[in-house]
Amino acid sequence: MLSSCLFRNLLAVAVLLITPFQTVRAQTAAQPEIWIGPASWFSTPGASHPRAVDFMDMFKPDAPWQDAASHVQVFRLGSVFFHRLGQESNQNEVNTVVTDLKRRHIAIAVEIGVINLIPGSCPDHIQEGYGTLDQARKVIDMIKTAGGEIKYLNTDELLNYGHYFERSPSKTGCQLPINKIISRSTEILGLFKQEFPNIIVGETEPTAMMREEGNNHIKERPDWRAAMAEYYTQFRDALGQPVDFLILDPQWEFKRGSVAEDVHTFYDYAQELKRRGLIRRIGIMYNGGGPFDKTDAEWVKSARDHMATVEKSYRPGPDIIGFFSWQDNPTHAMPDDSSKDTLTGVVTYYFSHYGRTGQPPQPNPQAGQTNQR
């Protein structure tokens, strides 16, 4: 007889293959889909990664991000919003978030690890990329209790943390073969699919994945292109169709000479995977320089600089643009005045300087009218 664990895995794969995940029509380079994701860590005094101080204020009808909200199609919530360090997010907060995003007609994306973490199978420090069925059920239950729907499931760096991760000789990841990453992800993916049949699946990967870091070197991994091609081929086979999106997390904060070239190289190869039908859409984050930015002003300047780099030289342009932060900066998500050092201010800065075409936008004939979104 089949063991119960094997039976569950086979059932999950069957669910994935019988009812393929929903996809969306690819956006043109002139019309990227806009995502936003302020730091949404569980609000804990003294936390190393506190949420934006006005995070929950964003979900009030008169919150001062009306202009930015009119451009945003997707709001990204990290799994840490729902559970962190054994503490649970208040259901009332989830209710507030879901209710307001529905009013604004902004879809919900949840970023979560889906490699099923088997107790004792990996080092204790593993975090990103991995998850458990209990964690997934908690997220699902809280969203459904609030009357919401998860439109996008953004799986969190499965290839990087599942296959490559090694911060030091004493701090390595599971370093799973690619087929094991896929097989151990199907059960959690199947659970989300069961509860949200139209869910759209994609993922985020860091551009630094193409390099390995030693004590005195940072060198290119010889196999990163082949590994990505194999990974997305197997992911496509498991889903029954290509992964809908790959959002690049550029490691701008490394501040080394080759970083800009690395990001562009990674982006160009993602375009090759798209041409080969292994992914449908490519996204990129317009964010700051990580821990090297010590103030809101520094973070916002870095984000604008990175935005300019992509908008001026990356062709074709990204299908998705993500305005994300999980750092201490910017401390405020609002207001959306482009002269302010806030996350929504960066969104309005983008539209005032580049618009959807990468060129200065045309005058808005409705400028000055109140936007009630």
C-alpha positions in Angstrom: 0.0 0.0 0.0 1.1 3.6 -0.6 2.2 5.4 2.5 0.0 8.3 3.5 2.7 10.8 2.7 3.3 9.5 -0.8 -0.4 9.4 -1.4 -0.8 13.0 -0.4 2.1 14.0 -2.7 0.6 12.1 -5.7 -2.8 13.6 -5.0 -1.3 17.1 -4.9 0.4 16.5 -8.3 -2.9 15.3 -9.7 -4.6 18.4 -8.6 -1.9 20.5 -10.2 -2.1 18.7 -13.5 -5.9 18.2 -13.8 -6.8 21.9 -13.0 -4.0 24.1 -14.3 -3.3 27.4 -12.5 -4.9 30.5 -13.9 -2.6 32.8 -16.0 -3.0 36.3 -17.2 -2.3 37.8 -20.6 1.2 39.1 -20.8 1.4 42.8 -20.3 3.1 44.8 -23.0 6.3 46.6 -22.0 4.3 49.8 -22.3 1.8 48.6 -19.7 3.5 47.0 -16.8 1.5 45.7 -13.9 2.2 47.7 -10.8 2.7 45.9 -7.5 3.3 47.5 -4.1 4.6 45.9 -0.9 5.5 48.0 2.1 7.3 46.3 5.0 4.5 44.3 6.6 6.4 42.4 9.3 4.4 41.6 12.4 4.5 44.7 14.6 6.7 43.6 17.5 8.5 46.1 19.8 12.2 45.9 19.1 11.8 43.8 16.0 14.8 43.7 13.7 12.5 44.4 10.7 9.5 46.5 11.9 6.7 47.3 9.5 6.2 50.7 8.0 4.9 52.8 10.9 1.8 53.9 8.9 1.2 50.4 7.3 -2.3 49.9 8.7 -3.2 53.5 8.0 -3.0 52.7 4.3 -6.3 50.9 4.6 -8.4 53.9 5.6 -10.6 55.4 2.9 -9.0 58.8 3.2 -5.4 57.5 3.4 -3.1 59.8 1.6 -2.0 57.5 -1.3 -5.0 58.1 -3.6 -2.9 58.9 -6.6 -0.5 56.0 -6.2 -3.4 53.7 -5.5 -4.9 54.6 -8.8 -1.9 53.0 -10.5 -1.5 49.9 -8.3 -3.1 46.6 -9.4 -1.5 44.3 -6.8 -0.7 44.6 -3.1 1.9 42.2 -1.9 1.7 40.7 1.6 4.6 38.7 3.0 3.9 35.6 5.0 5.4 37.4 8.0 2.3 39.6 8.0 0.4 36.5 9.1 2.8 34.8 11.4 6.2 35.6 12.8 8.3 34.3 15.6 5.4 32.3 17.0 3.1 35.3 17.1 -0.1 35.6 15.1 -1.4 38.6 13.2 -4.7 39.9 14.5 -7.6 38.7 12.4 -9.0 42.2 12.6 -6.0 43.6 10.8 -6.4 41.0 8.0 -10.1 41.9 7.8 -9.2 45.6 7.5 -6.6 45.0 4.8 -8.9 42.7 2.7 -11.9 45.0 3.0 -10.0 48.1 1.8 -8.2 46.4 -1.0 -11.5 45.0 -2.3 -12.9 48.5 -2.2 -10.0 49.8 -4.2 -10.1 46.9 -6.6 -6.5 46.0 -5.9 -5.7 42.3 -6.0 -3.8 40.4 -3.2 -0.5 38.7 -3.7 0.9 36.5 -0.9 4.6 35.8 -0.9 5.4 32.6 0.9 7.8 29.6 0.8 6.3 26.4 -0.5 9.1 23.9 -0.2 7.6 21.6 2.4 10.0 21.8 5.4 10.4 18.3 6.8 11.5 18.3 10.4 15.2 17.4 10.8 15.8 17.4 7.1 17.6 20.8 6.9 19.6 23.2 9.1 17.6 25.1 11.7 18.3 28.5 10.2 16.5 27.9 7.0 13.8 30.5 6.4 13.0 31.8 2.9 11.8 29.4 0.3 10.5 26.9 2.8 7.1 26.5 4.6 4.7 24.1 6.2 1.2 23.0 5.5 0.1 24.5 8.8 1.6 27.9 7.9 -0.1 27.7 4.5 -3.5 26.8 6.1 -3.2 29.7 8.5 -2.7 32.2 5.7 -5.6 30.7 3.7 -7.9 30.6 6.7 -7.2 34.2 7.6 -7.8 35.5 4.1 -11.0 33.5 3.6 -12.3 34.5 7.1 -11.9 38.1 5.9 -13.9 37.4 2.8 -10.8 37.8 0.5 -9.2 35.9 -2.3 -5.5 35.4 -3.1 -5.0 36.2 -6.8 -1.3 35.7 -6.9 1.0 33.2 -5.1 4.5 34.6 -5.2 6.7 31.7 -4.2 9.8 32.9 -2.3 13.2 32.2 -3.9 12.8 28.4 -4.2 15.7 27.9 -6.5 18.1 30.2 -4.6 17.3 28.9 -1.1 16.4 25.3 -2.1 19.3 24.6 -4.4 22.1 27.1 -3.8 22.0 28.8 -0.5 25.3 28.8 1.4 26.1 31.8 3.5 29.2 30.3 5.1 30.6 26.8 5.5 28.6 26.5 8.8 25.5 28.0 7.4 24.2 26.2 4.4 20.8 25.4 3.1 19.3 22.1 2.1 20.9 22.3 -1.3 18.3 20.0 -2.8 18.4 18.7 -6.4 15.9 20.6 -8.6 13.5 17.7 -8.9 13.3 17.5 -5.0 12.5 21.2 -4.9 9.6 20.7 -7.3 8.3 17.5 -5.6 8.4 19.0 -2.1 6.5 22.1 -3.3 3.5 20.4 -4.9 1.6 19.7 -1.7 1.6 23.3 -0.5 0.9 24.5 -4.0 -1.9 22.0 -4.3 -3.5 23.3 -1.0 -3.6 26.9 -2.3 -5.0 25.7 -5.6 -7.7 23.7 -3.8 -8.8 26.7 -1.8 -8.3 29.4 -4.6 -8.9 27.6 -7.9 -8.0 30.7 -10.0 -4.8 31.5 -8.2 -1.9 32.6 -10.4 1.6 31.2 -9.5 4.9 32.9 -10.0 8.0 33.6 -8.0 10.8 35.9 -7.0 14.5 35.1 -7.4 17.6 37.2 -6.5 20.0 38.2 -9.2 22.9 37.4 -6.9 22.0 33.7 -7.4 24.3 33.8 -10.4 27.3 34.2 -8.2 28.8 32.2 -5.4 30.6 34.0 -2.6 33.7 32.7 -0.8 35.9 34.3 1.8 37.8 36.3 -0.8 35.9 36.1 -4.0 32.5 36.5 -5.7 32.6 34.5 -8.9 30.0 33.5 -11.4 28.4 30.1 -11.0 29.2 28.1 -14.1 25.8 26.4 -14.1 23.3 29.1 -13.2 21.7 29.3 -16.6 21.3 25.6 -17.0 19.9 25.3 -13.5 17.3 28.0 -14.2 16.3 26.4 -17.5 15.9 22.9 -15.8 14.1 24.4 -12.9 11.5 26.3 -14.9 11.1 23.3 -17.3 10.2 21.0 -14.3 8.1 23.7 -12.7 6.1 24.1 -16.0 5.7 20.3 -16.1 4.4 20.2 -12.5 1.9 23.1 -13.1 0.8 22.0 -16.5 1.8 25.4 -17.9 4.6 27.9 -17.6 5.2 29.8 -14.4 3.2 33.0 -14.8 5.9 35.5 -13.6 9.4 35.8 -12.4 10.1 38.9 -10.4 13.8 39.8 -10.1 15.2 40.9 -6.8 18.3 42.9 -7.8 21.1 42.8 -5.3 21.8 46.5 -5.7 23.1 46.7 -2.1 26.2 44.7 -2.8 27.8 48.0 -4.1 30.4 46.2 -6.1 31.5 47.2 -9.6 29.8 44.4 -11.5 26.4 44.6 -9.9 24.7 46.6 -12.6 26.1 44.2 -15.3 25.0 41.2 -13.2 21.4 42.5 -12.9 21.2 43.2 -16.7 22.7 39.8 -17.5 20.2 38.0 -15.3 17.4 40.1 -16.8 18.5 39.2 -20.3 18.5 35.5 -19.5 15.1 35.8 -18.0 14.0 37.2 -21.3 15.5 34.1 -23.0 13.5 31.8 -20.7 10.4 33.8 -21.6 11.1 33.4 -25.3 11.4 29.7 -24.7 8.0 29.5 -23.1 9.2 28.6 -19.6 7.9 31.8 -17.9 5.2 34.2 -19.1 6.1 37.5 -17.6 9.2 39.2 -16.1 9.1 41.7 -13.3 11.7 43.7 -11.5 11.8 45.5 -8.1 12.4 49.3 -8.0 13.8 49.4 -4.4 16.6 50.9 -2.5 20.1 49.7 -1.5 19.2 47.5 1.4 21.1 48.0 4.7 23.5 50.4 3.1 20.8 53.0 3.0 20.6 54.4 6.5 17.9 57.0 6.0 14.6 57.3 4.1 16.2 59.9 1.8 19.0 57.6 0.9 16.7 54.7 0.3 14.4 56.7 -2.0 17.4 58.2 -3.9 18.7 54.6 -4.5 15.3 53.5 -5.7 15.1 56.4 -8.1 18.6 55.6 -9.4 17.8 52.0 -10.0 14.5 52.9 -11.7 16.4 55.1 -14.1 18.9 52.4 -14.9 16.1 49.9 -15.9 13.9 52.4 -17.7 16.7 53.8 -19.8 18.4 50.6 -20.9 16.4 47.4 -20.3 14.6 46.4 -23.5 12.0 45.1 -23.7 10.9 46.7 -20.4 9.5 44.6 -17.5 6.0 43.3 -17.5 5.7 43.8 -13.7 7.2 46.6 -11.6 7.3 45.9 -7.9 7.7 48.8 -5.4 8.8 46.7 -2.3 10.6 47.2 0.9 11.3 44.8 3.8 14.0 47.0 5.3 13.8 49.6 8.1 13.5 52.3 5.3 11.5 53.9 4.2 9.9 54.2 7.6 6.6 55.6 6.1 4.5 54.3 3.3 2.7 57.6 2.8 1.9 60.2 1.7 2.3 59.7 -2.0 3.7 63.1 -2.7 6.7 62.4 -5.0 8.7 65.0 -3.1 8.4 62.9 0.1 10.7 60.1 1.1 8.0 57.4 1.2 7.3 54.2 -0.7 4.1 55.5 -2.3 6.0 58.7 -3.1 8.4 56.5 -5.2 5.3 55.2 -7.1 4.1 58.7 -8.0 7.6 59.7 -8.9 7.8 56.8 -11.4 4.6 57.9 -13.1 5.5 61.6 -13.2 8.9 60.8 -14.7 8.4 57.7 -16.8 4.8 56.8 -17.0 3.9 53.4 -18.5 5.9 53.8 -21.6 9.3 54.7 -20.2 8.9 58.2 -21.5 7.5 61.4 -19.9 3.7 60.9 -19.6 1.2 63.0 -21.5 -0.7 65.7 -19.6 -3.6 64.3 -17.7 -6.8 66.1 -18.8 -8.4 65.2 -15.5 -5.5 66.6 -13.4 -6.7 68.2 -10.3 -9.8 66.0 -10.0 -10.1 64.0 -6.8 -9.2 60.4 -7.1 -11.3 58.3 -4.7 -9.6 55.0 -5.2 
